[in-house]
Amino acid sequence: RAALYSAQGQFEAALGEFRAGLEQREQALGADHPLVASAYNNLATALLELGRFDEAWAALEHAKAIWQRAYGPRHPVVATAINGIGAVLEQMGRYADARVQLEQALELRTEAFGDEHVNVAITLDNLGSVLLHLGEYEQARVASQRALDLRAKHFGVHHPHYASSLVNLGMVFGPAFMKGLLGNSKGILASLMKRAKA
């Protein structure tokens, strides 16, 4: 039911279900079981949506610690928690700290899956957004373009994930164009708008 509540945007209801699920897993499996870490990760998702960033961060740190003990520090599931921490830090406006976390998640995911995996695209999208906030327009463009290309490959150009990456890339070019920081940003913006209408 928690996933259904989340899909419907009922995050308070989802939070209650995720908390109940976490308690049940801890009682049945013990506090250090990897499935308990997954429950903490799910809890953090609802907390993030509710703007309860400190609690989301704490839940993700719990998940990360459990997964690290279970699988080691370089396992790709650890990158899931690190990516989540980066997303929370971005929402808190702690962009430099978010960048560190997301670059670490990207390294772990690329190491585990190669640089063409869909999870790599998720982290690249997040990293592009953070780099944009930091004013690193060229690096933001590279990360966002790579995320867009990967999502086109995995989902096609009519999928919502592709559209999300397209919007993120467009957001990089808007401020960069206004500041004259990317050479052909006007042409690229026109190309993005063309793709969006396709």
Order of alpha helices (4+ residues) and beta strands (2+ residues): alpha-alpha-alpha-alpha-alpha-alpha-alpha-alpha-alpha-alpha
